[in-house]
């Protein structure tokens, strides 16, 4: 019994070591094959970018986004992660829901089609939790009925981009360190009027200031070698209730020695919609080797 448990623990260790090659690696390979996609935008109703003289208020609004989301309880979510390298843009998309009070979410992540237009991979089910990422339909030799579990703190990017979608609450927590915030204008997003702010955040400060549930992942991102730069430019869209409706964060990610721009966008809507997330039991976690 002890030997079997040891084998399982070693298998999980291999998952953690190889976790950085998760969904994002599939995107990188698709990019090399020439798959091109773009991130969806939103309609602008305001004027040109300008500082409205209330940068302090804007900073407070952006920094308070995570707290407002927790107060809202839950929401539906659409995610998009775009990689730009060598003139090629590759996008993977996710859709699901997030329980901000329970700090867990569920997404169905769709990888790009191959150059011939055929899907290369079945949609991946991802379960997000404060410290772990669970993936089903992972491929790479993992049985279809098994889950892969990755510890976020073991990843050099803290799982900000590895899973192909940034955890919505972690993305909001990163805004706690928002600086140089400027007001861009008023826009209409999913039928709601929002205020658009632009600025930068700092991974190192975020790791120090994050609440306990997000600290390990953000500290790993700040200390690891996954990012070429520790500052993260962002665009945040906040509604009249202070809720984050959309956030776009641009990471400078190191992939095989080269710096790649990764833009992660999260759109939140239907606040208060019940979201139930049940993590898989231990027997459903894959303990074998994941192929390259």
N, C-alpha and C positions, 0 to 999 in steps of 0.2 A: 504493500500500500504506500509506504514511504517512498519507495523507488519510483512508483507511478506518479506520485505527486511531484517528485523532483524532475521527472521528465517533462511534466506539464509546465513547471515553473521555468525550465530552460527554454521550452518552446515559446512561452510568453516573452521571455527575454529577447528571443530572436525577433519577435514581432516588434518589440519596442525599438530595437536597433535598426530594423528595416522599415519602421513606420514612416520615415521621411520620404520613402519612395512610393507613398500611397497614391491617391488619386492624381496628385499634381504631376507625378512622373508620366502617367498616361497622357496628360495634356501636353507635356514637353515632347513626347514621342509623336503625338499627333501634329504638333507644330512643325516638326522636322519633315513630316510628310506633306506639308503645305495646306493644312486645314485652316480656313479663315472664317472668323465669326466676329460679331460686334456686340457690345453691351447696349441694352435698351436704355433710352433716355426719358425725359419728361418734358412737358410743355412749359415754356417760360413766359410768364405774364409780366414780369418786372422789367426794369430798364437795365442799363449797363452796370457792371460791377462797380460798387462804390462803398465807401465807409460812411454809414449814416450818423456817425458821431456817437453811437452807443455801443462801442466795442466792448465795454465792460459788461453791459447787459447781454450782449451776444455771447461772450465768454461764459457767463454764468448759465445761460440757456444750454449751451453745448455741453458744458461740464456736468450739468444736472440731468442729462438725457437718460443715463442708466437708472437713476432713482425714479424718474417719471415712468419708465418702462415697467419697473417692478410694481409701481402703484397701479399701472394699467392691468397687470395680471398676466395677460397672454395676448398673442396676436398671430395672424397668418404671416408667412414670410416667403419672399421670393429672393433668391440669391443669384449672383452672377460673378464669376471669377474669370478675368481676362488676362492672358499672358501675351506680351508683345516682345518679340525677339526677331531680329534680322528681317524686319519688314513684314513679318507674319503675325497675325493675331488669332489666338485660339481661345474659345470661351467654353466653360462648362457652367451649367445652370442647375439650380436646386429649387425645390418648392416644398413647403410643409408648414409647420407651426412651431411656436416656441412658448413655453411656460416660464415666464420671467421670475415668478415667485419660487417655483420649484427648480429653476436654473437648469432646465433640460428642454431639448427640442428634438424634432424628427424632420429629416429632409429626404426627399428623393432626388438624387443627383444624377444628371444626364450628361454623359461625356459626348464630345463632338463625333460627328460621323466621319468615316474615312473619306479620302479624296473621291471615291466612286459614289459616295452618297449613302452607303450602307452603314448602319450602326456597328461600331467595333466592339461594343460592350453593353451588356444589359444595364439598365439603370441601377445605381447603387443606393441602398437604403442606409442612411447614416443616422445614428442616435448621438446626440450631443449632450454631454454632461460637464460639470465644472472641471473635471480633471481627466476625463477619458473620452475617446472617440470610438464608437462601435460602427463597423461597416459590414454589410451583408451583400452578397453578389460581388465580392471583391475581385474574384477571378484569380489569376496567377497561382492556380493549383489549390485554391481554397474550395472545399465542397460547398455546393449551393445552399445547403441547409445550415451552414456554420457561419459564425460571426468572427471578425477580426477585431481585437481590442488593442487600442494604442493609448499609452499614457502620454498625455499632452506635455507634461514637464520633461519627458525624455527626448522631445523633438527640439531641434535647434531653432525652429521658428515658433515654438510653443503652440503648434497647430493653428496658427493664424492663416496659413495658406495650404498646408500639407493635405488636408482633407478635401480641398476643392471648394470649400465654403468657410467663411469666417463665422464662428459662433456669434449670433446676433448680440447676446449680452456681453460677451467679451469685446466685441467691436465697440459697444457703447461704453464699456469700462475704459477702453483705451482713450476715449474722449475726455476723461477726467483730467488729462494733462494738456488740454487744448490751449494753444498760445497763438499769438499774432492773428486773432480772430477778426475777420472783416465781414461786414454785411454785404451780400451780393444783391439781394432783391427778394420780392415776393413772387411765389410761383404757385401753380395749381398742380397738385399731385394726387392722383387717384380720387379726384373730386374734393379734396381738402386744400385749403389755403395754407401754405407753409412759408416759413422764412428760411432763406438759403444763406448759410454761413460757410466761410472758407477759412482754413487755418492749417496748423501743423500740430502733431502730437509727438511725444518722445517716449520710446519704448523703455528707456532706463527709468525715467520718472514714473511711468505707468507701473512698472514692476514694484517700485517702492511704495506707491500710493494705493495700489489696488486692494480691494477687500480680500479676505482670506481665500475665498473660493476661486478667485481669478489670479491670485498673486503668483502661484507656482508657474503657471503657463506663461504669463507675461514676463516674469523674471527669466525664464528659459529663453524667451525670444530676445530679451535685452542682452543676455550674457552669451548666447549661442552665436555661431558663425553662419546662421541661416540667412541673415540680411546684410546687404552691403552698406546700408545706412540705418541708423537708429531713429531718425526722424521720419514721420509718416504724414505726408500731406493728406488733407481730407476735405470733402464737401459734405456738410450735414444739413438736413432739412427738418425743421422742427415746427410742429403745429401749435395752435393756440393753447393747448393743454400741456405744452412742454414735452410732448412725446416725440421721440425720434421717428420720423416717417421714412427717411431714407438716409443712408450714409455710404459714401464712396471713399475708400481708403486706398492709397497707392504705395505699395511696398516695393522696395528695391531688393529683390531676392537673388541669392547666389545659387546658380544651377550649373553644376559641372564646371565651376571656376569662372563662369561668366555672370555678369549682372543682368538680371531680367526684370522688367517692370511688370508687376502683378497688381492689377486693379480689382479690388474686391468691393462689390456693391450689394447692399442689403436693403430691400424694400419691405416695410411693415404696414399691415392694414388689418381691418376687421378686429380691432382690439376688443378683448373680452371673450373672443371665441374660445370655447373649452379646448384644451390641448392635453392629451393624455400620452405619456411616454412610459413604456415599461421596458426596463433594461433586461437583456437576455440572461438566463441562468448560466451558471458556470459550466455546465455540461455542454452548452451550445457554443462555447468559445473554442475556436480552432487553436490547437497547440502544435501543429506541424510546421513545416518549412514553407515559406512563401517564395515562389519563384521570382526571378528578376523579370 
